[in-house]
């Protein structure tokens, strides 16, 4: 077998291994999140029925959550180490690999952002109408938390002490793309804020509900623009 | 962004040096796509990057870039 063919097969095997570890990581994380939500519901529902929270129930939730986190953490670290090794071996620099991961994360964050918006907005509507309990507040906060996180990631804010990693994520081309993407996100935010203002003049409660949608939409427009610019530069220059 | 006044022989010098885009990117401490865009005239490098590229290729900035007018 020729050397390029061996390299190609090795790359495919390595990619399959990495995907298996990634899947394991996702399963572990799903296990952790599912149990965390179950634990939260136990804490909310049981006190309402004036029953003490069973210690065994909490122990099961905490223990299984810890196992899920450990599986997820182990698989993520292994998959990431393999990915970096592969990129170096198969002609991609460390910086390129990091940037690719960051861009995938930016796109992937659209999923939790949409989920939290869908689940949080009805709760925010209840609160804006003068009703609501602890759960409503948490869901309403989460609906705005994810878009803000994506916006900060896009703007590279909060990564000041990442050292070498920041240098690779922040090269000249990327800075220019970020500037262009943030400009577009700002225009989208401006348009959305203007619309929300006029809506608020007629229906103040509705305007409150629309604000997270405007922020999420503007941030997603910026993130999409950024990823597209990066891909374009990678393919055609 | 692109500037028609900038001439570049980066690709020519890089290939003459026997380097790939990835290798030059690693030497200059930037991503491959930055090298790609500079070579294709899509992106005008800063003074610092131009100096880093010149050093990585063992030449001067004038040996890589010049003004066409």
Interface residues (C-beta under 8 A of the other chain):
Chain A: X91 X92 X93 X94 X95 X96 X99 X167 X168 X171 X172 X173 X174 X176 X230 X233 X234 X236 X237
Chain B: X1 X20 X22 X25 X26 X29 X30 X31 X32 X33 X34 X36 X37 X39 X40 X42 X43 X45 X46 X49
